[in-house]
Amino acid sequence: MAHALLSASSADRWLHCPASVRLTEGMADKGSSYAAEGTLAHAMAEEDLRAFMEARDPDFSRHCQQPYFYRGMEEDIKLYTDYVKETFLAGAEELAIEQRLDFSEYVPGGFGTGDAVILSQGAVEIIDLKFGKGVPVSPIKNPQLMLYGLGAYLANDWLFDIDTVRMTIVQPRLDFLDTYEVSAGMLTEWARETVTPQAKLAYAGKGDLQAGSWCRWCKIKNTCRARASQHLEFYQSKSAGPELNTAEIADVLAQVDAIKAWLADIETGATETLTAGGEIPGWKLVEGRSNRKITDPEAMAEALKKVYAAEEIYKPQELKTLTALEKLVGKKAFASDYGQYVTKPPGKPTLAPESDKRPALNSPENEFTFE
C-alpha cells in the first residue's frame, strides 16, 4: 500500500516539525504488535461494514487465522461498527468504507484513507477507528481527522453542498466516542493559512526541527538533536543556586514523562545500533539477567514424586519455585538428578559501560557462552 510523504496520519509531526519529513524519508517502519493488532481490527471492521452494505452476514473466517486475533475481537469492534451503521441509517445518503481522501490541493501529494465517510446534504462525517487501549485520542482539532475531513469535503462538496464537517473518533476498548464539528469555511481557512505553508516547507526539506509530543512516532526520535537539546538544556537559563526551589521542581516534574521517553528511546536506539554491529564509544552489549525455567513441569514432578511426598514438591496447583525445589533436594543433587528439566535462556541484551565485568556478547571470551 502506497503512503503519502505528507500523510494525514503523520500530520501532527510535519505541521510542528517540517524538517523531519525529508530527514526520515525512506527509513523503514519498524512496526509493532500494537500496529499489527490494529490493522487486523480495521480489516474486520471493514468486512463487517461491507457485509452490512451488501445485506449479508460478515465472514471473519480468514481473520480468525491471523496471529493477533483473539476471542472477543468481534465484540471489541462493535462500538465502532454500530455507530457507523446507526449514523448512516439515521438519514444519510451515502456511506464510503476505506475511501481514499485526497487533499493535495493544500498539501503536496497529500492523501489518506478514511475508515468510514458518511455523506448527507450539507454535511460529511469522518468516523475513525482507534483500537489502542492506552489513552483516549481526542478528535478536537486533531490534524489527522481534519485532513481527512478536508479530503472528504473536497471530493463531495460539488454533489452534497457541504457546509458542516464532523470528525468522530471511536475507541472501542476504552468505550470512548467523541465528535468534533467545524464549518467547511473554517476547515479550508485552516488548511490555507496553517497547513499549506508548513506542508510546503516539509515537502522542500526546509523549516525547523521542533521537539514535542509528536516525536513519539518519528523515526529519528532517538538521535534528533532538537529533541536532545530540549531536555539537556532544560535548566540552562534557570536561576543559579545550590538547590532547586519548589517551582523548579514543579517544572521538572512536568517534564518527567517526556524525559523518560527520550531516555528510553536513546537506550533502545543504542541497543539496536550495537545489535546490528555498530559501535557506541564506551558501551557494549552484555547478557542481562534471566530466570531459570522448568521445561517440562509434569515430567519433573513425576521424577520428584519417586523420592518426595506430593506436598513437599507442590504448592497448590503448581510446582514450587526452582529455588524452593533446589533447597529441598540440595543444589548439587538437584542439578545432577533433575537438571535436565530446567533451562536458563539467554538474558535480554543490556547496555553496560565498558567497565562492566561481564563480557560483551560479541567478544571472543563470550563466544561459547550459549549452546
Secondary structure, 3 states (H helix, E strand, C coil): CCCCCCCCCCHHHHHHCCCHHHHCCCCCCCCCHHHHHHHHHHHHHHHHHHHHHCCCCCCCCCHHHCCCCCCCHHHHCHHHHHHHHHHHHCCCCEEEEEEEEECCCCCCCCEEEEEEEEEECCEEEEEEECCCCCCCCCCCCCHHHHHHHHHHHHHHHHHHCCCEEEEEEEEHHHCEEEEEEEEHHHHHHHHHHHHHHHHHHHHHCCCCCCCCHHHHHCCCCCCCHHHHHHHHCCCCCCCCCCCCCHHHHHHHHHHHHHHHHHHHHHHHHHHHHHHCCCCECCEEEEECCCCCEECCHHHHHHHHHCCCCHHHHEECCEECCHHHHHHHHCHHHHHHHHHHHEECCCCCEEEEECCCCCCCCCCHHHCCCCC
